[in-house]
Amino acid sequence: MGAGNWTGWTDDILEVLRVIGLSKGDQFTLADVYLSENLLKRLHPNNNNITAKIRQQLQILQDFGVIQFVDNNGLYVLVKNIE
């Protein structure tokens, strides 16, 4: 069962991955994405569960074939170009 539909939040997380400078095949961690928590809080001031939302959006990106989970330690790999 998927995590949901692509939304503006999904776009925001994809932009975070772009800002990190990832290319197809690059690995990143959940902690890397969590570094954007303060920015995302400014973009979404009414959301008090930013880290949970980040995880949800990463699941959506996996469902859409953009990223893959590598392990249960928060490691991911980008499988599509996101320029």
Order of alpha helices (4+ residues) and beta strands (2+ residues): alpha-beta-alpha-alpha-alpha-beta-beta
